Amino acid sequence: MEDGAQHLGHCMVDMKELSASPEGLTAAGVILTAELPRVEFSLACNDLVASGRDRKPSALVEVSVVDPHKQHLVSHACTEIVEANKDPLFLTGVTFPSEYPASQETQVKLTVYDAKDKSHESSSFLGTASFSIGDLLRAKDEQLTLSLRSSDGGCTAGTVVVSRLKMGEMEEVDVDHITTDIPSQKCPLVCESASHAVDRDNNPLTGPVFKNPVCKVYRFQTVDTKWMLVREQMEECTLSFTVPTQLLSLYIQEDMSRVQDLRELGELSPHWDNLRKEVMTRYGETISSYQETLAELDKVTGQSFKPSCCKAQKSLEFIPINLHTQRMRVTCPRKTDACYDIVTVGAPAAHIQGFKCGGLQRLLSRYEAEKKSFSTAYQCIYYSPEHTAKAQEVLSTMSLLQPLITGLADQVLRAAQERSSAGLRDALKGLSDKTEQFVHTLKDELVKSALLALHAARPGYVSKNQRPAAVQGGQHQGRVHQASEQNQNPVQELPGHSPATLVAENTVLCNNVEGSQTTTGGESGTFTLKHQGSIPHHKEYDEEEWDRVWASVAKCLNCVIAMVDKFLEDDNSKQEPAPEQQQPQQQQQLADVITSHSPGHWREQLYPPVTRLKECVTEVVETAKKAMTFVLLQEAACSIPQGFLLQQRRDVVFSQALAALACGFVMKLYAGVQDKGFLRQLHLVGVVAQFESLLSTYSEEIGMLEDMEIGISDLQRVVFKITEAKTEDLSDLQPLVCGRRDHFTVEVPLPRLFFQSLPEEMKEGKPLRVFPVLFNVGINEQQTIAERFGDISLQERINQKNFEILEAYYKTLSEKAPLECLPCFQTQADIKELLETLGQNVVTKKRKNVEILWIAGAICRRLNGIRFTSCKSAKDRTSMSVTLEQCALLRDEHQLSKDYFIRALDCMRRDGCRIENVQKNIGGRKYAFNMLQLMVFPKSYRPPDGTYGKVDS
């Protein structure tokens, strides 16, 4: 400061304590249990004079706090630069959140500088002032008048006026005073917080899942010259690590179980035994790899997100990239607060394995096409993906139903012991339902044919039947060859027909081989192995035996039902008064019946048939389990090594996708736990999870999109269940994952108070479905190349397919749930009309048609869905999309002034949560764009000048 005696004017500090109650806070129809930061303030100066009298100052204010322990200044925040203005109103504010260790004695120091350039690197000192928070809170009219002083402290350099405001008292600030003629200062109020807007001590639905929040606050003008307060809040999610670690444990457990099942298949002929050993070796390698990864993840402590710069880190390949939640809360005068949530995550993809040969969608298609030749080379039976999936489904269903049937059978016996008619009736109904479901599962033709295949693979089978089997095989070769000329896949041509065709013939050929090689006579022999036709009937194997085995389960159940019905009928007869005219002989007969079924006798008579039922179920499970394991052995054997590598890739991608989905579901549930309409929709139909992707369809990113498509589609195998937390401890609110690859369940615990308010269906554990949909529109320079010289058919197919899923969901929702469950919006656009518009855009040939994303996002919000946005790292393009969507919501739903739309957009991109996300990922505050790239970006996706550059992403 060149002139220490110069009067610099005064600096005004506006303070506001935000202490809104969570009651009444709605998020587009959703109740939110949250509180706001405790104290926020903004800064303004009047009559400042620059060090040089011939120019106006370009002022900024640095805010520091005195550390009470070390007694030195700690930089807390800094305003933006207001250029060439002696009366600057700083639009960047400062927050002291509820978690900040501040008290009434906390000292705040304001230092005013005259900046020479935008980089803040060259500036001169103008003046300083200090105050305590307690002084402000005790001041009359909640205002303080202080003095600005020069560096030597001896000269009074003006005054500082500190004013405190509370939430809801939206001040009528002069618009002309805010608006400057400097383009870089067209930003409304921004308040920065290093913490969350939620009081974690009082809210049980935050700490265990969401952490390390960042809060930014803005104030924008509406079309009626009022002011709205907008708060962005970004958080990390602990599920980034907890879900993948749980999945890895389940993968290991499932593969170890598969190895054990293979061991329990019993003795096999040399060919099949060699295949089994090779498959078990591959499973062992996968298990070992997953165990190493799990051990590495167990070493990670205190980290709850994976930065984009760690994409190529092997130990973190199962962790989603840069997973964050973001919530925008809007407070308008005389209107109810509204909140809008979104989850941002890097595209689920196997970056470690690379994309040289494409992603999962392309690799799986190629793999299925080549698998028949693999089956020929390895002398095993070809099963289609549908039959393999069916085998996994049968195994999963049996493992689920057997303990349920056993438990219900024991309940029947307990009810009989207690002679409880109602309890017996209820237990029998449950037992009957589960047993009938069990029997229905096992009636599939695949089980029957697989048993024959397994029988044919036993040692000694060939020696007894080698000659006649070979003759039958030769007779059948012509039929198979003829079929192959008509259709290259005759097995799949027959709906419902088992693929285990010509099992015996093929097994005969395989069992003739000492090892894993087979010599076949002529071209027709090759076709015999490649295209199986029908199962031969060998007298040594009674195919009807399996029918008798599973049918015995139904017979045992019928026996139990008949006996229980008799007990209940007799019990009712006992309770009915005997008619006066009833003959003594009839009365004596009734008494004999009643006596024969005295207490305890019910259980004694039920015990044998119930025990036999459980034994039959166990016998059936053991038999069917071996058959289905043999099917999966064929699948694994004919896919070595490609199939195992693809499964690992799929596991990686699914892990990332499920972590993101679980994060979004929990966030949605927490926000809507008191919204009866949403909860009704959730248990009647389910919820849409709409993934927006900005990946290009060129170079490596097309491989990422192919991975992402399969990963998102696989989420259809996931259901959610709400459980009651075991204790009030926050650690017991961590979601749990259970199941196996063909079906996973995510259990989300809620505290007792919240759990008891849920609908009965949800409290009883009804599975809650999620409908994942993916829409992709590339926007960068690589997409320009793809549209002009490449291929965008993948993007077109994805959008069309997922539009149909979204349309089907809305139809189901309309039929099963009242549309009153859905949230209300200011722009009452009909969902049907939006769907029609989306359908038209999906089929329209238009370059970088981002309207597809806008409309899909709008439909998702109107359907109470969960919104996700992704690009390669969820850092740059994702930031442009999220900020654009937020400003569009402010414009469409909260009447943001059109003069403030671009200002709001630039402000969020320059100083909001998304630039903080960039900082967290790469350690710098620059989006990874260059000028050439941005020239081909849609205009609304371009960042403000000075916020982008060449950086490592």
Residue pairs with C-beta under 8 A, 6 or more apart in sequence:
1 51
1 124
1 125
1 126
1 127
1 150
1 151
1 157
2 51
2 52
2 124
3 51
4 150
4 151
4 152
4 154
4 155
4 157
5 150
5 155
6 49
6 157
7 47
7 49
7 156
7 157
7 158
8 47
8 48
8 49
8 112
8 126
8 127
8 148
8 157
8 158
9 45
9 46
9 47
9 48
9 49
9 86
9 148
9 158
9 159
10 45
10 46
10 47
10 145
10 148
10 158
10 159
10 160
10 161
11 43
11 44
11 45
11 46
11 61
11 110
11 112
11 127
11 129
11 148
11 158
11 159
11 160
11 161
12 43
12 44
12 45
12 46
12 160
12 161
12 162
12 163
13 41
13 42
13 43
13 44
13 110
13 131
13 144
13 160
13 161
13 162
13 163
14 41
14 42
14 43
14 44
14 162
14 163
14 164
14 165
14 171
15 39
15 40
15 41
15 136
15 142
15 162
15 163
15 164
15 165
16 39
16 40
16 41
16 164
16 165
16 166
16 167
16 169
17 38
17 39
17 40
17 164
17 166
17 167
18 36
18 37
18 38
18 39
18 40
18 166
18 167
19 35
19 36
19 38
19 166
19 167
20 35
20 36
20 167
20 168
20 331
20 337
21 35
22 31
22 32
22 33
22 34
22 35
22 203
24 336
24 337
25 31
25 32
25 33
25 34
25 329
25 336
25 337
25 339
26 32
26 336
26 337
26 338
26 339
27 338
27 339
27 340
27 341
27 671
27 672
27 823
28 338
28 339
28 340
28 823
28 824
28 825
28 861
28 893
29 675
29 677
29 678
29 822
29 823
29 824
29 864
30 339
30 671
30 672
30 675
30 678
30 823
30 864
31 671
31 672
31 673
31 674
31 675
32 329
32 337
32 339
32 671
33 203
33 205
33 670
33 673
33 674
34 197
34 198
34 203
34 329
35 98
35 197
35 198
35 199
35 202
35 203
36 167
36 197
36 231
37 95
37 96
37 97
37 98
37 193
37 195
37 197
37 215
38 96
38 97
38 98
38 100
39 95
39 96
39 97
39 102
39 133
40 93
40 94
40 95
40 96
40 191
40 193
40 217
41 93
41 94
41 162
41 164
41 191
42 90
42 91
42 92
42 93
42 94
42 189
42 191
43 61
43 63
43 79
43 90
43 92
43 93
43 94
43 110
44 87
44 88
44 89
44 90
45 59
45 61
45 87
45 88
45 90
45 112
46 86
46 87
47 86
47 87
47 158
48 56
48 57
48 59
48 86
48 87
48 88
48 112
48 126
49 57
49 86
50 56
50 57
50 58
50 114
51 57
51 114
51 124
51 126
55 84
56 84
56 85
56 86
57 84
57 85
57 86
57 114
57 126
58 81
58 82
58 83
58 84
58 85
58 114
58 115
58 116
59 81
59 82
59 85
59 88
59 90
59 112
59 113
59 114
59 115
59 126
60 78
60 79
60 80
60 81
60 82
60 90
60 112
60 113
60 115
60 120
60 123
61 78
61 79
61 90
61 110
61 111
61 112
61 113
62 75
62 77
62 78
62 79
62 110
62 111
62 113
63 75
63 76
63 77
63 78
63 79
63 94
63 108
63 109
63 110
64 73
64 74
64 75
64 76
64 108
64 109
64 111
65 73
65 74
65 76
65 102
65 106
65 107
65 108
65 109
66 72
66 73
66 74
66 106
66 107
66 108
66 109
67 73
67 74
68 105
68 106
73 109
76 94
76 108
77 92
77 94
77 95
77 192
78 92
78 120
79 90
79 91
79 92
79 93
80 90
80 91
80 92
80 184
80 185
80 187
80 190
80 911
81 115
81 118
81 120
81 184
81 185
82 88
82 89
82 90
82 180
82 182
82 185
83 180
83 182
83 184
83 185
84 182
85 180
85 182
87 177
88 180
89 173
89 177
89 178
91 178
91 185
91 187
91 188
91 189
91 190
91 907
92 187
92 189
92 190
92 191
92 192
92 911
93 189
93 190
93 191
93 192
93 217
94 191
94 192
95 191
95 192
95 193
95 194
95 215
95 217
96 102
96 106
96 133
97 193
97 194
97 195
97 196
97 197
97 215
98 195
98 199
99 195
99 196
99 200
100 194
100 195
102 133
103 133
103 134
104 132
104 133
104 134
104 137
105 132
105 133
105 134
106 132
106 133
106 134
107 130
107 131
107 132
108 130
108 131
108 132
108 133
109 128
109 129
109 130
110 128
110 129
110 130
110 160
111 125
111 127
111 128
112 125
112 126
112 127
112 128
112 148
113 123
113 124
113 125
113 126
114 123
114 124
114 125
114 126
115 122
115 123
116 122
116 123
116 124
118 184
118 946
125 151
126 148
126 157
127 148
127 149
127 150
127 157
127 158
128 148
128 149
128 151
129 146
129 147
129 148
129 149
129 160
130 146
131 144
131 146
131 160
131 162
135 144
136 142
136 144
136 162
136 164
137 164
139 162
139 164
142 163
142 164
142 165
143 161
143 162
143 163
143 164
144 160
144 161
144 162
145 159
145 160
145 161
145 162
146 159
146 160
146 161
146 162
147 156
147 157
147 158
147 159
147 160
148 156
148 157
148 158
148 159
148 160
149 155
149 156
149 157
150 157
165 171
167 229
167 331
168 331
170 226
170 227
170 229
170 333
171 227
172 227
173 227
175 221
175 225
178 188
179 186
180 186
184 944
184 945
184 946
186 902
186 903
186 906
186 907
187 218
187 903
187 906
187 907
187 910
187 911
188 218
188 219
188 220
188 221
188 900
188 903
188 904
188 907
189 217
189 218
189 219
189 229
190 216
190 217
190 218
190 907
190 911
190 912
191 215
191 216
191 217
191 218
192 215
192 216
192 217
192 911
193 213
193 214
193 215
193 216
193 217
194 214
195 213
195 214
195 215
196 206
196 210
196 213
196 215
196 233
196 235
197 213
197 215
197 231
197 233
197 329
198 206
198 213
200 206
200 207
204 728
204 730
204 733
204 751
204 754
205 670
205 673
205 733
205 750
205 751
205 754
206 670
207 730
207 733
208 238
208 730
208 731
208 732
208 733
208 734
209 237
209 238
209 239
209 663
209 666
209 670
209 733
209 734
209 735
210 235
210 236
210 237
210 238
210 325
210 667
211 235
211 236
211 237
211 238
211 304
212 235
212 236
212 304
213 233
213 234
213 235
213 236
214 233
214 234
214 235
214 913
214 916
215 231
215 232
215 233
215 234
215 913
216 231
216 232
216 233
216 908
216 911
216 912
216 913
216 916
217 229
217 230
217 231
217 232
218 229
218 230
218 231
218 232
218 904
218 907
218 908
218 912
219 227
219 228
219 229
219 230
220 227
220 228
220 230
220 890
220 896
220 897
220 900
220 903
220 904
221 227
221 228
221 896
221 897
221 899
221 900
222 228
222 332
222 894
222 895
222 896
222 897
223 895
223 896
223 897
223 898
224 895
225 897
226 332
226 333
227 333
228 330
228 331
228 332
228 333
228 890
228 894
228 896
229 330
229 331
229 332
230 328
230 329
230 330
230 331
230 886
230 890
230 904
231 328
231 329
231 330
231 331
232 326
232 327
232 328
232 886
232 908
232 912
232 913
233 326
233 327
233 328
233 329
233 913
234 324
234 325
234 326
234 913
234 914
234 916
234 917
235 324
235 325
235 326
236 304
236 305
236 323
236 324
237 304
237 305
237 323
237 324
237 325
237 659
237 663
238 304
238 734
239 323
239 659
239 662
239 663
239 666
239 735
240 304
240 305
240 306
240 319
240 320
240 323
240 659
240 663
241 297
241 300
241 303
241 304
241 319
242 734
242 735
243 655
243 658
243 659
243 662
243 735
243 737
243 746
244 297
244 318
244 319
244 320
244 655
244 656
244 659
245 294
245 297
245 298
246 736
246 737
247 318
247 651
247 654
247 655
247 658
247 737
247 744
248 290
248 293
248 294
248 297
248 318
248 655
249 294
250 737
250 738
250 739
250 740
250 744
251 290
251 651
251 741
252 287
252 290
252 291
252 294
254 740
254 741
255 283
255 286
255 287
255 290
256 283
256 287
258 283
258 629
258 632
259 280
259 283
259 284
259 287
261 625
261 626
261 629
262 276
262 279
262 280
262 283
262 629
262 633
263 280
264 626
264 629
265 276
265 454
265 626
265 629
265 630
265 633
266 458
266 626
267 273
267 458
267 459
268 276
268 457
268 458
268 459
269 457
269 458
269 459
269 461
269 462
269 507
269 510
269 511
270 459
270 511
270 513
270 514
270 515
271 379
271 510
271 511
271 513
271 515
271 516
271 518
272 457
272 507
272 510
272 511
272 633
274 515
274 516
275 378
275 380
275 516
275 633
275 637
276 633
276 637
278 516
278 637
278 640
279 633
279 636
279 637
279 640
282 636
282 640
282 641
282 644
283 636
283 644
285 644
286 644
286 647
286 648
289 648
293 314
293 315
293 317
293 318
296 315
297 315
297 316
297 318
297 319
305 322
305 323
305 324
305 920
306 316
306 319
306 320
306 321
306 322
306 323
307 321
307 322
307 920
307 921
307 922
308 321
308 322
308 346
308 872
308 873
308 874
308 875
308 921
308 922
308 953
309 921
309 922
309 952
309 953
310 316
310 321
311 321
311 346
311 351
311 873
312 351
312 352
314 352
317 350
317 351
317 352
317 652
318 651
318 652
318 655
318 656
319 655
319 656
319 659
320 345
320 346
320 348
320 655
320 656
320 657
320 659
320 660
321 345
321 346
321 347
321 656
321 873
321 874
322 344
322 345
322 346
322 873
322 874
322 875
322 917
322 921
323 343
323 344
323 345
323 346
323 659
323 660
323 663
323 874
324 343
324 344
324 345
324 874
324 917
325 341
325 342
325 343
325 344
325 663
325 664
325 667
326 341
326 342
326 343
326 344
326 882
326 913
327 339
327 340
327 341
327 342
328 339
328 340
328 886
328 889
329 337
329 338
329 339
330 337
330 338
330 339
330 340
330 889
330 890
330 893
330 894
331 337
332 894
335 894
338 893
338 894
339 671
340 861
340 886
340 889
341 667
341 668
341 671
341 866
341 867
342 867
342 868
342 869
342 882
342 885
343 660
343 663
343 664
343 667
343 866
343 867
343 868
343 869
344 868
344 869
344 870
344 874
344 878
344 882
344 917
345 656
345 660
345 663
345 868
345 870
345 874
346 656
346 870
346 871
346 872
346 873
346 874
346 875
347 693
347 695
347 704
347 705
347 707
347 708
347 870
347 871
347 872
347 874
348 653
348 654
348 656
348 657
348 660
348 707
348 708
348 711
348 712
348 870
349 355
349 359
349 653
349 656
349 703
349 704
349 707
349 708
349 711
350 359
350 360
350 649
350 652
350 653
350 707
351 704
352 652
353 645
353 649
353 652
354 700
354 703
355 700
355 702
355 703
355 704
355 707
356 703
357 363
357 703
358 702
358 703
358 706
359 702
359 703
359 704
359 705
359 706
359 707
359 708
359 709
359 710
360 646
360 649
360 650
360 653
360 706
360 707
360 709
360 710
360 711
361 706
361 707
361 709
361 710
361 794
362 703
362 706
363 646
363 649
363 706
364 646
364 710
367 639
367 642
367 643
367 646
368 385
370 642
371 382
371 638
371 639
371 643
372 382
372 489
372 530
373 530
374 638
374 639
374 640
374 642
375 381
375 382
375 529
375 530
375 634
375 638
376 526
376 529
376 530
377 638
378 516
378 637
378 638
378 640
379 506
379 509
379 510
379 513
379 516
379 517
379 518
379 529
380 510
380 633
380 634
380 637
380 638
381 453
381 499
381 500
381 503
381 506
381 532
381 634
381 638
382 491
382 499
382 530
382 532
382 634
382 638
383 391
383 499
383 500
383 631
383 634
383 635
384 491
384 492
384 499
386 492
387 446
387 498
387 499
387 631
388 631
388 632
388 635
389 742
390 444
390 446
391 446
391 450
391 628
391 631
391 632
391 635
392 628
392 632
392 740
392 741
392 742
393 441
393 742
394 441
394 442
394 444
394 446
394 447
394 624
394 628
395 625
395 628
395 629
395 632
396 740
396 742
396 743
397 437
397 438
397 441
398 438
398 441
398 442
398 621
398 624
398 625
401 434
401 437
401 438
401 441
402 438
402 617
402 618
402 621
404 434
405 431
405 434
405 435
405 438
405 613
405 614
405 617
406 614
406 617
408 427
408 430
408 431
408 434
409 431
409 610
409 613
409 614
411 423
411 427
411 430
411 431
412 424
412 427
412 428
412 431
412 560
412 564
412 606
412 610
413 603
413 606
413 607
413 610
414 423
414 427
415 423
415 424
415 426
415 427
416 424
416 564
416 567
416 602
416 603
416 606
417 600
417 602
417 603
419 571
419 599
419 602
421 568
421 571
424 564
424 567
424 568
424 602
425 564
425 568
428 560
428 561
428 564
431 557
431 560
432 557
432 561
435 553
435 554
435 557
435 613
435 617
436 554
436 557
438 553
438 617
438 620
439 550
439 551
439 553
439 554
442 550
442 620
442 624
443 550
445 496
445 497
445 498
446 498
446 499
446 500
446 631
447 546
447 624
447 627
447 628
448 498
448 543
448 546
448 547
449 498
449 500
449 501
449 503
449 535
450 498
450 500
450 627
450 628
450 630
450 631
451 546
451 623
451 627
452 500
452 503
452 504
452 535
452 541
452 543
453 500
453 503
453 504
453 507
453 627
453 630
453 631
454 626
454 627
454 630
455 461
455 541
456 503
456 504
456 507
456 508
456 511
456 538
456 541
457 507
457 510
457 511
457 630
459 511
461 507
461 508
461 511
461 540
462 469
462 507
462 508
462 511
462 512
464 540
465 504
465 508
465 538
465 540
466 508
466 512
469 504
469 505
469 508
469 536
469 538
470 505
470 508
472 504
472 505
472 536
473 502
473 505
473 508
473 509
473 528
476 502
476 505
476 528
476 533
476 534
476 536
477 524
477 525
477 527
477 528
478 524
479 533
480 490
480 502
480 527
480 528
480 531
480 532
480 533
481 524
481 527
481 531
483 490
483 531
483 533
484 490
484 527
484 530
484 531
487 493
489 531
490 531
490 533
491 497
491 499
491 501
491 531
491 532
492 499
498 535
499 532
500 532
500 535
500 631
501 532
501 533
501 534
501 535
502 528
502 532
502 533
502 534
502 535
502 536
503 532
503 535
504 535
504 536
504 538
505 528
505 532
505 536
506 528
506 529
506 532
509 518
509 520
509 525
509 528
509 529
510 518
512 518
513 519
518 529
520 526
520 528
520 529
537 543
546 623
549 616
549 619
549 620
549 623
550 620
550 624
552 616
552 620
553 613
553 616
553 617
553 620
556 609
556 612
556 613
556 616
557 613
559 609
559 612
559 613
560 606
560 609
560 610
560 613
563 605
563 606
563 609
564 606
567 597
567 602
570 593
570 594
570 597
571 597
573 590
573 593
573 594
574 590
574 594
578 587
578 590
597 605
635 643
636 643
636 644
639 646
649 707
650 710
650 711
650 714
651 741
653 707
653 708
653 710
653 711
653 714
654 711
654 714
654 715
656 711
657 708
657 711
657 712
657 714
657 715
658 715
658 718
658 737
658 744
658 746
660 868
661 689
661 715
661 718
661 770
661 772
661 866
662 735
662 737
662 746
664 689
664 866
664 867
664 868
665 687
665 689
665 720
665 746
665 748
665 770
665 866
666 735
666 748
667 866
668 687
668 866
669 722
669 748
669 750
672 678
672 679
672 682
672 864
673 679
673 750
673 754
673 757
673 758
674 757
676 759
677 820
677 821
677 822
678 821
678 864
679 758
679 759
679 762
680 759
680 817
680 818
680 821
681 687
681 813
681 817
681 821
681 822
681 864
682 762
682 768
683 759
683 761
683 762
683 766
683 768
684 816
684 817
685 769
685 809
685 812
685 813
685 816
685 817
686 768
686 769
686 770
686 771
686 809
687 768
687 769
687 770
687 771
687 864
687 865
687 866
688 770
688 771
688 773
688 806
688 809
688 860
688 863
688 864
688 865
688 866
689 715
689 770
689 771
689 772
689 773
689 865
689 866
689 868
690 773
690 775
690 806
690 856
690 857
690 859
690 860
690 865
690 866
690 867
690 868
691 708
691 712
691 772
691 773
691 774
691 775
691 868
691 869
691 870
692 775
692 776
692 853
692 856
692 857
692 867
692 868
692 869
692 870
692 881
693 705
693 708
693 774
693 775
693 776
693 777
693 870
693 871
694 776
694 777
694 778
694 779
694 780
694 853
694 869
694 870
694 871
694 877
694 878
694 881
695 701
695 702
695 704
695 705
695 708
695 776
695 778
695 870
695 871
695 872
696 702
696 778
696 779
696 780
696 782
696 783
696 786
697 705
697 776
697 778
697 783
697 786
697 790
697 791
697 792
697 794
697 795
698 778
698 782
698 783
698 785
698 786
698 790
699 782
701 778
701 782
701 872
702 786
702 794
704 872
705 776
705 794
705 795
705 798
706 794
708 774
708 870
709 774
709 794
709 798
712 772
712 773
712 774
713 772
713 774
715 770
715 772
716 770
716 771
716 772
717 741
717 742
717 743
717 744
718 743
718 744
718 745
718 746
718 770
719 743
719 744
719 745
719 746
719 767
719 768
719 769
719 770
720 745
720 746
720 747
720 748
720 767
720 768
720 770
721 745
721 746
721 747
721 748
721 765
721 766
721 767
721 768
722 747
722 748
722 749
722 750
722 755
722 758
722 762
722 763
722 765
722 768
723 747
723 748
723 749
723 750
723 755
723 765
724 749
724 750
724 752
724 755
724 763
725 732
725 733
725 749
725 750
725 751
725 752
725 755
726 732
726 749
728 751
728 752
732 749
733 749
733 750
733 751
734 749
735 746
735 747
735 748
735 749
736 746
736 747
736 749
737 744
737 745
737 746
737 747
738 744
738 745
738 747
739 745
745 767
750 758
755 763
756 763
762 768
770 866
771 805
771 806
771 809
773 802
773 805
773 806
773 809
773 856
774 798
774 802
775 798
775 799
775 802
775 803
775 852
775 853
775 856
776 795
776 798
776 799
777 795
777 799
777 848
777 849
777 850
777 852
777 853
778 786
778 792
778 795
778 848
779 848
779 850
779 877
779 937
779 938
779 941
780 877
780 933
780 936
780 937
781 932
781 933
781 936
783 792
783 848
784 847
784 848
784 936
786 792
787 847
787 848
796 842
799 842
799 852
800 842
800 843
803 838
803 839
803 842
806 835
806 838
806 856
806 859
807 835
807 839
809 863
810 831
810 832
810 835
810 859
810 863
813 819
813 863
821 864
822 831
822 862
822 863
822 864
823 861
823 862
823 864
825 861
825 862
825 892
825 893
826 892
826 893
826 894
826 895
827 892
827 893
829 858
829 862
831 859
831 862
831 863
834 855
834 858
834 859
834 862
835 859
837 855
838 852
838 855
838 856
838 859
841 849
841 851
841 852
841 855
842 852
848 938
850 938
850 940
850 941
853 881
854 885
854 888
857 867
857 885
859 865
860 866
860 867
861 867
869 878
869 881
869 882
869 885
870 878
871 877
871 878
871 881
873 921
873 953
874 917
875 917
875 918
875 921
875 922
875 927
875 928
875 953
876 918
876 927
876 928
876 929
876 953
877 941
878 914
879 909
879 914
879 915
879 917
879 918
879 927
879 943
880 909
880 927
880 937
880 941
880 942
880 943
881 941
882 914
883 905
883 908
883 909
883 912
883 914
884 905
884 940
884 941
886 908
887 896
887 901
887 904
887 905
887 908
890 896
890 901
890 904
891 898
891 901
896 904
905 940
906 944
908 914
909 915
909 927
909 943
909 944
909 947
910 943
910 944
910 946
910 947
915 925
915 927
915 947
918 924
918 925
918 926
918 927
919 925
921 953
922 928
922 951
922 952
922 953
924 951
925 947
926 947
926 948
926 949
926 951
927 943
927 947
927 948
927 949
927 951
928 948
928 950
928 951
928 953
929 937
929 943
929 948
929 949
930 948
930 949
930 950
934 942
934 943
934 948
